[in-house]
Amino acid sequence: MNDTDTSFVDTGREVIRTEIAALNALETTIGDSFAAAIELILNAKGRVIVSGMGKSGHIARKLAATFASTGTPAQFVHPAEASHGDLGMLVQGDVVMMLSNSGETPELSDMVAHTRRFQIPLIGVASRPESTLLRQSDVALILPKAPEACGTGIVPTSSTTMTLALGDALAVALMRPRQFTPELFRQFHPGGQFARDMT
């Protein structure tokens, strides 16, 4: 391994260490707000609508898929498309979970206003407690302050990793009260290796 290769390896390891530290910080924040978010979702008669813009939107798509595959009906709604008619996908009985590291993403404003107008419960995930999103939310899940792993603070890395892990934690915590079993998981994954392994 030459000096350049060593430098690449060192950088890669440093990124992983930085994101591990962020996840350790996130673990300490799991408490009453997390439990309140679980209760909101369990009491919903409809779906969990997950939304976010940019990198948060990519995480939101994954979380909607994870919820849906583990017994919690869920759907991703793109916030920009919501402003052009897809707000009709949000109805009373749903719970909306919106992701935004800053909590000030302008594209989310129409969805936030829609949830307030029609009394649709809103779970906000952001890093700034004073942000518009978290102030408007019924339940605020606050990401801890953690440096992004890029070293410049501009590339969503630690923040998106924490958001993904937080969503996974919600999905898994919901599985127990829903009595979600491997058999049910298989029903949602008939085409995967998991289903073949269970036959």
Secondary structure, 3 states (H helix, E strand, C coil): CCHHHHHHHHHHHHHHHHHHHHHHHHHCCCCHHHHHHHHHHHHCCCCEEEEECCHHHHHHHHHHHHHHHCCCCEEECCHHHHCCCHHHHCCCCCEEEEECCCCCCHHHHHHHHHHHHCCCCEEEEECCCCCHHHHHCCEEEECCCCCCCCCCCCCCCHHHHHHHHHHHHHHHHHHCCCCCCHHHHHHHCCCCHHHHHHC
